[in-house]
Amino acid sequence: MTIEIELKPEMAAELKTRALENGLRVSEYVQRLLEQHMPVRPNESSLSPQDRANAFQHWVENFPSRRHEPLSDDAISRESFYRGFGIGLHGAPPRLAKSTP
């Protein structure tokens, strides 16, 4: 596939400089950049079970939410889900204390 991209002169000059530093033509250098930043996904049916497991593990380790601290035990407790809804521990509304006359 051939793609034509209009670049700012500074970007074009930088690409030429970096390509020459790496001993490549500009088109080869750009292709390598694309391959590094957008690797071709292999056909899953052609992967062995171990390769699929490795690919999944890589995906899990690089998943964006893994960059945050895990939630506290209180934040994921059953009680915290129902806090403020007037529901007790076992899913029923808390019993009102009977007043004696």
DAWO-V96680 format. One record per pair of residues at least 24 apart in sequence whose ideal C-beta (glycine too) atoms are under 8 Angstrom apart, sorted by the first residue. I is the first residue (numbers start at 1). GAP is how many residues later the second one is. Records with the same first field share a line. If there is no record, write none. Layout:
BEGIN
I=GAP + GAP
END
This chain:
BEGIN
none
END
